[in-house]
Amino acid sequence: MKKKIDAAISIVLVICSFLAAGKVWAREEVATSPIPDWVTKVVVPEVKERPIDKIQDGVHYLLLDSQIKAGDKPEFEYFFRMAEYIINPEGVDESSQISIDYDPEYQKVTLHTLNVIRDGQVLNKLNTARIDHIRREEEMDESVYHGQLTLNILLDDIRVGDVVEYSYTRSGVNPVYQGIFAYSSSLNWSVPLERLYLRILWEKQTPLYSSILNSDLELKQKDLGGAREYVIEDNKLDPVKSDDGTPSWFSPWGAIYFSEQATWEAVGVWGLGLYQGVFNVDAEIAKLVADIKLNHKDKSSQISAALRFVQEEIRYLGIELGENSHKPRPASTTLRYRYGDCKDKTVLFLTLLKELGVDGYPALVNTETRLKDRIPSVRSFDHVISYFEFEDKEYWVDPTRSYQHGDLSSIFQPDYGKALILRSGTDDLVNMEPDFAKYGVFVKDEFTVLDDGPATFTTTTVNYGKDAERQRQRLASNGRDQIQTEYLEFFEDYYPGIEVAALIELEDNPERNIFTSHEQYKLENFWEDKPDRKRHEVDFYANIVSPWVSEPDDQDRHHPLALSYPEHIEQVIEIHFEGDDWFFDSEYFEENNSFFYFKNEVSYQETSKTLSLKYIYRSKADHVKPSEYQAYVEAINKLKNQLSYGIYQSYENTSGDTESGFLSQLSLATYIYIYIYAAMYVFLVFMWRFDRWKNPVKEDTIFYPVSLGKLTAMWVFTFGIFGVYWFYRNFKYIREQERSAIMPLARGIFNKFWYFPLWNKLREDSENRYGKSYLPNKRFAVVLAITFLISPVLGRYTGYPLVFQLLTVLTVLPLANYLLFVNGDKSPAVIEGSKWRARHALLVVLSLPVCGLVVGGEFGFLASDKVVEGSEISDRDLKFMQRKGILKATDEVAYFYSDALLFVSEDGNGFTQRHVFSYWKDGDILEKEMASYEDIEDLQVDWSSSLGDTTTVTVVRKDGSDFILYVSNLGGKDKVFISSLKERLKAVL
């Protein structure tokens, strides 16, 4: 009958926990009282200047006042007072709700003050605030039920500029601690605090021990006669920030710990007392042990079977109400209900172990902090595992783990640093130092490369120990189809167009604790075409190893960096070739440091036509100290070029001197477009010659008159070619009139030097006809001639050819205007020379795209043909580089050059305040190379001497790898680019 009652009670508790989670209890009266007399009054500080830039969530915390009264009675009193100033509407949301957690099994809460201070007036909110008791099982998703309540206070009429000040006392302590005092508190936070005050009024006769970590604050003591006072306080606490990726045990924040116990031996006595009388054996346990012995003959396999039974047949569920937070249930009860938390499962496992003839003990551990940094305390632990010795070896096993198969030699043992073993005679923590069984991930990728047709790709992954556990868990949670989908998506990032050839096969070997997967894929587009290199390429990646050696984002650190430990990853990639025309050099690389071991081997077997790439990674530490961080980053950077391997096959030539017959569709289309474009320009010449034949030059035409608008347009849209013709026609007229031997065509082609002579002939003509000159005076003509001479050069040199092309035309207009004047507006020559014909319109249509390219480059819409400053890069292009990981949001580009024809997204070279970068498009794939200044060994410059060509800068890294920057020499900007780059590198080195 008792068994049925116990079972019913437990079921009711679980159901109540589910039903009550997240629901509001019936509104209850909340106890209130003035602040107790034993509490020291602390003044809320007045603040004139608020640290606005450091404040988060719109709240400036003014006072954190914690005071504790500990006497001989176990009902310790915990007084808490908070005052916070509301900065903005975000702070209104943050401060208008107050939550106070407590356990109704042994605690009660008394409110003292609930005030809003506004414009110097104190508004009492005790009678207007909505106060409810809420049951919130925050760990319900983890199958843990505490039974705690939350006193939820909703304040009314809260405004920006208010100070919310409240205080309460929470009295009572979990009886499981048997009146033993232990307490800890942080001494700073990630937000600013104006005043911290922590006080303990110690009325017990036993001594109180303390320890301060990460803080220079002093704990002050004072004898009050019959009591002792401990106070630690501070003013204007700056926020403390933590780097990302720190180990779970690390905290940069200061902390103070108090404990009534001086030794771990005393803590062990307390803990051992909780486990008295729980290792009971009833008929059900006896039958279970008999079955284990019957099915497993040797002791080792019996221990493994007992552990696996507790892990898999006893579900994890913690009903941690009151003393049950630390005190386990009897083993028979846990077996009967088939659920329990870490302490319950540990007790059941150790009971089975004892019946099998092996002595084992509970071991208290902390999964989040290092016990070596803590003073002895009953509150130092958050987990219980099992410790036993068998055949002269120590074992640490966790009955709460899942899918942990295999015998004792293959199961994974956790390592939490130090543990307190609960057995008689324990007087200190012990180092766990488990003997790790075989673990790791071993991958074999095989590619079969055919001379014709798609390639095949098979991969086999073997997981041992803890990694096998992880894969079993994954299969149980996601199912095979989802795993297949996830694996396919993983490989698509490396091999676009990959297809599943056969469904994934999963094999579990529980006896050896091994989990294996077999995958088969087909690669239709195995080779990637590289027409600029006249070959096909493919890369193979150490994609299982590379996540463990990825480059950290931070340039430096102030706090330790967490590393996954222990890890053992091996990946072998074998490429089988069908043809015989392959050859590869052997390669070997090894990096062995205090953080990890890495090896890469490349070998080729001609007999089997197999290229083998082998990668090994083993972690050697669980974290990197800040002082070692740069050494770690340097070690990682050495591996950059060791995590992939590329092969290629050149285009097959039809003859030794002919171009490759292979053209991509894009290249073919480009060639066709160019040929058509050129043909249209040839057609324009024929149209011009036809018009000249049909409409010959009038005999009465003086020089070559053309309207100013047509002259300007034709000059620009022919990119200066019409200027050659215009000069040719005018000097031809002069030759015919003077019957001289000048060469009009040569003067047209080299018109840059014949501006002033033409002006002089026109001046003479004007003086002969009209008795005076209608052209610019000589001094102005010299200026125009010089401008005409240097404008094209300046256009090319500065990278603004279209602007200077227009300037060139402007210098000619005074001469052209005289030609119109001397012929007369009504003359047939002027009318004929000013007409727009079909060929002219076609010329504009053909030239507009080219002009668009030039204008787009000059004004930032398209890639410029010169080096530009970072401020000249469009926001669109900056965002593109940020999305592709080339730039960070905080990067400031100093100088940049794109060698692309159209868009910056195709190609770019530049540098910022922290690094140098180069990127380019290979087909649809964006390739990129980057190096921080600290990683650069040398800059090797190959200056270009041809105007408009590119200077190259080879960036040599300290690990021996390199990449190239291409920099246009237009305007001498390559010298500015490289000089600035060298200055930045010099400043770092």
GIJOMO-V476755 format. One record per residue. RES is the residue in one letter. NEAR is the number of other ideal C-beta (glycine too) atoms within 8 Angstrom. Layout:
BEGIN
[[RES & NEAR] [RES & NEAR]]
END
This chain:
BEGIN
[[M & 4] [K & 5] [K & 7] [K & 7] [I & 8] [D & 10] [A & 10] [A & 8] [I & 8] [S & 10] [I & 8] [V & 8] [L & 11] [V & 11] [I & 8] [C & 8] [S & 13] [F & 8] [L & 7] [A & 10] [A & 10] [G & 7] [K & 8] [V & 6] [W & 11] [A & 3] [R & 6] [E & 6] [E & 3] [V & 8] [A & 8] [T & 7] [S & 7] [P & 4] [I & 8] [P & 11] [D & 3] [W & 6] [V & 8] [T & 6] [K & 5] [V & 9] [V & 4] [V & 10] [P & 9] [E & 4] [V & 9] [K & 3] [E & 4] [R & 8] [P & 8] [I & 6] [D & 4] [K & 9] [I & 13] [Q & 7] [D & 8] [G & 13] [V & 14] [H & 13] [Y & 13] [L & 13] [L & 14] [L & 10] [D & 12] [S & 12] [Q & 14] [I & 12] [K & 11] [A & 11] [G & 7] [D & 6] [K & 5] [P & 8] [E & 7] [F & 12] [E & 11] [Y & 10] [F & 15] [F & 11] [R & 14] [M & 12] [A & 11] [E & 13] [Y & 14] [I & 17] [I & 12] [N & 8] [P & 7] [E & 9] [G & 16] [V & 13] [D & 9] [E & 10] [S & 13] [S & 9] [Q & 9] [I & 9] [S & 8] [I & 10] [D & 7] [Y & 13] [D & 12] [P & 9] [E & 8] [Y & 9] [Q & 11] [K & 9] [V & 12] [T & 10] [L & 13] [H & 12] [T & 11] [L & 11] [N & 11] [V & 13] [I & 10] [R & 10] [D & 3] [G & 4] [Q & 6] [V & 6] [L & 8] [N & 8] [K & 11] [L & 9] [N & 5] [T & 6] [A & 11] [R & 6] [I & 9] [D & 10] [H & 11] [I & 11] [R & 13] [R & 8] [E & 13] [E & 4] [E & 9] [M & 11] [D & 4] [E & 5] [S & 9] [V & 11] [Y & 13] [H & 10] [G & 12] [Q & 11] [L & 11] [T & 12] [L & 13] [N & 12] [I & 13] [L & 10] [L & 14] [D & 8] [D & 6] [I & 11] [R & 8] [V & 9] [G & 6] [D & 12] [V & 12] [V & 15] [E & 14] [Y & 12] [S & 13] [Y & 11] [T & 12] [R & 12] [S & 10] [G & 10] [V & 10] [N & 11] [P & 9] [V & 10] [Y & 12] [Q & 8] [G & 8] [I & 9] [F & 11] [A & 13] [Y & 9] [S & 9] [S & 8] [S & 7] [L & 15] [N & 13] [W & 9] [S & 8] [V & 11] [P & 12] [L & 11] [E & 12] [R & 15] [L & 12] [Y & 13] [L & 11] [R & 11] [I & 13] [L & 12] [W & 10] [E & 9] [K & 10] [Q & 3] [T & 5] [P & 5] [L & 14] [Y & 11] [S & 11] [S & 8] [I & 12] [L & 9] [N & 8] [S & 10] [D & 3] [L & 11] [E & 5] [L & 10] [K & 7] [Q & 8] [K & 7] [D & 6] [L & 8] [G & 4] [G & 4] [A & 8] [R & 9] [E & 12] [Y & 13] [V & 12] [I & 13] [E & 9] [D & 10] [N & 8] [K & 7] [L & 12] [D & 7] [P & 10] [V & 10] [K & 6] [S & 11] [D & 10] [D & 6] [G & 6] [T & 11] [P & 8] [S & 6] [W & 8] [F & 11] [S & 8] [P & 10] [W & 12] [G & 12] [A & 13] [I & 16] [Y & 13] [F & 13] [S & 14] [E & 11] [Q & 13] [A & 7] [T & 9] [W & 11] [E & 9] [A & 10] [V & 14] [G & 13] [V & 8] [W & 13] [G & 13] [L & 12] [G & 8] [L & 10] [Y & 11] [Q & 6] [G & 5] [V & 10] [F & 11] [N & 10] [V & 9] [D & 7] [A & 5] [E & 9] [I & 15] [A & 10] [K & 8] [L & 11] [V & 12] [A & 8] [D & 8] [I & 14] [K & 9] [L & 6] [N & 6] [H & 10] [K & 3] [D & 6] [K & 9] [S & 11] [S & 10] [Q & 12] [I & 14] [S & 13] [A & 11] [A & 14] [L & 13] [R & 10] [F & 12] [V & 13] [Q & 14] [E & 8] [E & 6] [I & 16] [R & 6] [Y & 10] [L & 10] [G & 11] [I & 12] [E & 10] [L & 10] [G & 11] [E & 8] [N & 9] [S & 10] [H & 8] [K & 8] [P & 13] [R & 10] [P & 11] [A & 16] [S & 11] [T & 9] [T & 17] [L & 12] [R & 10] [Y & 9] [R & 8] [Y & 9] [G & 14] [D & 12] [C & 12] [K & 12] [D & 14] [K & 16] [T & 14] [V & 17] [L & 15] [F & 15] [L & 15] [T & 13] [L & 16] [L & 14] [K & 11] [E & 10] [L & 13] [G & 5] [V & 11] [D & 7] [G & 10] [Y & 11] [P & 15] [A & 13] [L & 11] [V & 15] [N & 12] [T & 7] [E & 6] [T & 8] [R & 9] [L & 13] [K & 7] [D & 6] [R & 12] [I & 8] [P & 12] [S & 12] [V & 11] [R & 8] [S & 11] [F & 9] [D & 6] [H & 10] [V & 11] [I & 15] [S & 15] [Y & 13] [F & 14] [E & 9] [F & 10] [E & 4] [D & 3] [K & 7] [E & 9] [Y & 11] [W & 14] [V & 11] [D & 9] [P & 15] [T & 9] [R & 9] [S & 9] [Y & 11] [Q & 12] [H & 13] [G & 15] [D & 10] [L & 9] [S & 7] [S & 12] [I & 15] [F & 11] [Q & 11] [P & 9] [D & 8] [Y & 10] [G & 10] [K & 12] [A & 15] [L & 16] [I & 11] [L & 12] [R & 7] [S & 4] [G & 4] [T & 12] [D & 7] [D & 7] [L & 9] [V & 8] [N & 6] [M & 12] [E & 6] [P & 10] [D & 7] [F & 9] [A & 12] [K & 7] [Y & 11] [G & 12] [V & 12] [F & 10] [V & 13] [K & 9] [D & 12] [E & 11] [F & 13] [T & 9] [V & 9] [L & 8] [D & 5] [D & 3] [G & 4] [P & 8] [A & 10] [T & 11] [F & 15] [T & 10] [T & 11] [T & 10] [T & 11] [V & 10] [N & 14] [Y & 13] [G & 16] [K & 7] [D & 12] [A & 16] [E & 15] [R & 9] [Q & 11] [R & 13] [Q & 10] [R & 9] [L & 11] [A & 7] [S & 6] [N & 8] [G & 7] [R & 9] [D & 6] [Q & 8] [I & 14] [Q & 12] [T & 8] [E & 9] [Y & 10] [L & 11] [E & 8] [F & 9] [F & 11] [E & 9] [D & 5] [Y & 8] [Y & 10] [P & 6] [G & 7] [I & 11] [E & 8] [V & 9] [A & 7] [A & 5] [L & 6] [I & 10] [E & 8] [L & 11] [E & 8] [D & 10] [N & 9] [P & 7] [E & 7] [R & 7] [N & 16] [I & 11] [F & 13] [T & 12] [S & 12] [H & 11] [E & 12] [Q & 10] [Y & 15] [K & 12] [L & 14] [E & 7] [N & 7] [F & 9] [W & 8] [E & 10] [D & 7] [K & 12] [P & 9] [D & 4] [R & 7] [K & 8] [R & 9] [H & 10] [E & 11] [V & 10] [D & 8] [F & 12] [Y & 8] [A & 13] [N & 9] [I & 11] [V & 14] [S & 10] [P & 7] [W & 11] [V & 11] [S & 7] [E & 7] [P & 10] [D & 4] [D & 8] [Q & 5] [D & 6] [R & 11] [H & 6] [H & 10] [P & 11] [L & 13] [A & 11] [L & 11] [S & 7] [Y & 8] [P & 7] [E & 10] [H & 10] [I & 14] [E & 12] [Q & 14] [V & 11] [I & 14] [E & 12] [I & 13] [H & 11] [F & 10] [E & 8] [G & 7] [D & 5] [D & 4] [W & 9] [F & 6] [F & 9] [D & 6] [S & 8] [E & 7] [Y & 7] [F & 9] [E & 7] [E & 11] [N & 5] [N & 10] [S & 5] [F & 11] [F & 14] [Y & 10] [F & 15] [K & 10] [N & 15] [E & 11] [V & 14] [S & 9] [Y & 12] [Q & 8] [E & 6] [T & 4] [S & 6] [K & 11] [T & 10] [L & 12] [S & 13] [L & 14] [K & 13] [Y & 17] [I & 11] [Y & 14] [R & 10] [S & 14] [K & 9] [A & 10] [D & 8] [H & 10] [V & 12] [K & 7] [P & 9] [S & 4] [E & 10] [Y & 13] [Q & 8] [A & 8] [Y & 13] [V & 10] [E & 10] [A & 12] [I & 11] [N & 12] [K & 9] [L & 11] [K & 10] [N & 7] [Q & 10] [L & 12] [S & 8] [Y & 8] [G & 8] [I & 10] [Y & 10] [Q & 6] [S & 6] [Y & 9] [E & 6] [N & 8] [T & 5] [S & 5] [G & 4] [D & 3] [T & 8] [E & 3] [S & 9] [G & 8] [F & 7] [L & 9] [S & 8] [Q & 6] [L & 6] [S & 9] [L & 9] [A & 8] [T & 8] [Y & 9] [I & 8] [Y & 8] [I & 8] [Y & 8] [I & 8] [Y & 9] [A & 8] [A & 8] [M & 10] [Y & 9] [V & 8] [F & 8] [L & 12] [V & 8] [F & 8] [M & 12] [W & 9] [R & 8] [F & 8] [D & 10] [R & 9] [W & 7] [K & 5] [N & 6] [P & 5] [V & 5] [K & 8] [E & 4] [D & 7] [T & 12] [I & 9] [F & 12] [Y & 10] [P & 15] [V & 12] [S & 9] [L & 10] [G & 6] [K & 12] [L & 15] [T & 11] [A & 10] [M & 12] [W & 15] [V & 12] [F & 12] [T & 11] [F & 8] [G & 10] [I & 7] [F & 11] [G & 13] [V & 11] [Y & 9] [W & 15] [F & 14] [Y & 13] [R & 12] [N & 12] [F & 14] [K & 9] [Y & 12] [I & 12] [R & 12] [E & 7] [Q & 6] [E & 6] [R & 5] [S & 6] [A & 4] [I & 8] [M & 6] [P & 13] [L & 7] [A & 7] [R & 14] [G & 14] [I & 8] [F & 8] [N & 11] [K & 8] [F & 6] [W & 11] [Y & 14] [F & 9] [P & 8] [L & 12] [W & 14] [N & 8] [K & 9] [L & 13] [R & 11] [E & 8] [D & 10] [S & 14] [E & 10] [N & 5] [R & 7] [Y & 6] [G & 4] [K & 6] [S & 7] [Y & 7] [L & 11] [P & 7] [N & 6] [K & 5] [R & 6] [F & 8] [A & 13] [V & 9] [V & 8] [L & 13] [A & 12] [I & 8] [T & 11] [F & 12] [L & 10] [I & 8] [S & 13] [P & 12] [V & 8] [L & 10] [G & 13] [R & 11] [Y & 10] [T & 10] [G & 14] [Y & 9] [P & 10] [L & 12] [V & 9] [F & 13] [Q & 15] [L & 10] [L & 10] [T & 15] [V & 13] [L & 7] [T & 13] [V & 14] [L & 11] [P & 10] [L & 11] [A & 13] [N & 9] [Y & 12] [L & 15] [L & 12] [F & 8] [V & 12] [N & 12] [G & 7] [D & 5] [K & 5] [S & 11] [P & 7] [A & 12] [V & 14] [I & 9] [E & 9] [G & 11] [S & 9] [K & 6] [W & 5] [R & 8] [A & 6] [R & 10] [H & 11] [A & 9] [L & 11] [L & 12] [V & 10] [V & 7] [L & 12] [S & 11] [L & 9] [P & 7] [V & 9] [C & 11] [G & 8] [L & 11] [V & 10] [V & 10] [G & 11] [G & 12] [E & 11] [F & 6] [G & 10] [F & 7] [L & 10] [A & 13] [S & 12] [D & 8] [K & 11] [V & 13] [V & 11] [E & 8] [G & 12] [S & 4] [E & 8] [I & 11] [S & 8] [D & 5] [R & 6] [D & 10] [L & 11] [K & 8] [F & 10] [M & 11] [Q & 11] [R & 6] [K & 9] [G & 5] [I & 10] [L & 10] [K & 5] [A & 5] [T & 4] [D & 10] [E & 7] [V & 13] [A & 12] [Y & 15] [F & 13] [Y & 17] [S & 11] [D & 10] [A & 11] [L & 5] [L & 8] [F & 7] [V & 13] [S & 7] [E & 11] [D & 12] [G & 14] [N & 12] [G & 12] [F & 11] [T & 12] [Q & 6] [R & 7] [H & 10] [V & 12] [F & 14] [S & 14] [Y & 12] [W & 11] [K & 10] [D & 8] [G & 7] [D & 4] [I & 7] [L & 8] [E & 8] [K & 11] [E & 9] [M & 9] [A & 11] [S & 9] [Y & 12] [E & 7] [D & 10] [I & 14] [E & 5] [D & 5] [L & 12] [Q & 7] [V & 9] [D & 8] [W & 7] [S & 10] [S & 4] [S & 5] [L & 7] [G & 8] [D & 9] [T & 10] [T & 14] [T & 11] [V & 13] [T & 12] [V & 14] [V & 11] [R & 13] [K & 8] [D & 9] [G & 6] [S & 8] [D & 8] [F & 9] [I & 9] [L & 12] [Y & 12] [V & 15] [S & 16] [N & 15] [L & 14] [G & 9] [G & 8] [K & 15] [D & 14] [K & 8] [V & 10] [F & 12] [I & 13] [S & 8] [S & 11] [L & 14] [K & 9] [E & 8] [R & 12] [L & 11] [K & 7] [A & 6] [V & 7] [L & 5]]
END
